Amino acid sequence: MGNRTVMMLPSNWTASATQSEIELTPSSPAQSVVASSWWNATVEPSGKVMLKLARNVDRRSEFIIQTNSTEVTYTYRMLVNDTTYSGRIVPETGDEESRYVRWTDGKEKAATAFIPENWSADMQIIRPYKSMTGFVFFARGSDHTLVYVFQPFMPLHLLPDDSLCKSAQLCSGMVSADKVREMSFGNAPLAISGAKTPDQYFTSEVMPILRKNLRSYAVESALSTYALTVGDYNSTDISLTPVYDVKYSFDSEGKKVDGRAMVFTRNYTSGDAGIWDGFIVGVESLDKNFDAAFQQAAVTLLTLRFDEKWLDAEKNVLLGNANANHELENVSALMANNTLGDFNMVVPTAAHKMVRTYNDTMIAGFTDTATKQELHLPLFPDSQHWYLNNDQLIGRKVGRNPMNASTLEVLFL
């Protein structure tokens, strides 16, 4: 902290010690030292610090050493009873921190998230069918850094159904946007297809589109796995969701871009009617910057939330539209009743899976002591402590609260 070094010694070192002394040799001569009252502390003419235990106390000991350097290191020799320890100490400066600002969807106020300072974000609410709502979300930094969500990745898929084939001539393959409009169902094409797993969907439908637009697109590795379902905080049920975890790369402007994506498929059925579609959540950046970009992107994905009032109002509109469509009434009702539920599930589930499988990173649940708002945030090496200052979120390596910021208390790990 500036020219001062704060050191702490746990109580288990001094609780039963009959003799203890510490010799500290700083790389820049010490000018003064302050210690807990049960230590005798002196600075020798050479700038070395001597600490001698006056009495054993079952409390944490604290020492503050003043030097004329902000980047001081120490060698130490510590005697406890009859055992001597020695080594080197490199203090944490406490300057490392990550800053995020609260972003709000500017068009409909539908969602909020914390994005890194100097990034930009945009959300497009899409309504391809009268009883369905989706969205596309982008957050961008510099040097090809991108966070993206396609929910869903169009078009919507209808499960094959004999009655639909006969009554509406929806039998197989793609259904054109003109035909969809003719049925007063929406303005986007449909696909008639049996349900696919996430890996089948990615390989057969997503990859051809990617390769068409990015000729150098290459899958570095891919894994069919399961993600713990996250998002319904009122539910006590534990469920797993199939997911395809893809690591990829491509060339852009002569530079290599690395990426990671989570691919889901979700399906809903009622009687003979059924719908399904795919969802993609991902992060990409220049390969040399991917670690730093991923850590920033993780915060954005973990904090992306939809406003409950907006969701309720949107659902009422969708249900009204579903009731007005008699030709595809069952399909419309499925869409209206289920697709908005994915707004609170897909991104949190993808974000938790991505972060927890990234060097075994932990995610902590925090509550803002002022507003009682709950946030899920990653515990990366440089972001172990989190603080909320109005619309600014700060992650720090060491637990020193910035002025006027609310501490986020850990709820769980």
Disulfide bonds with the S-S distance in Angstrom:
Cys165-Cys171 1.92
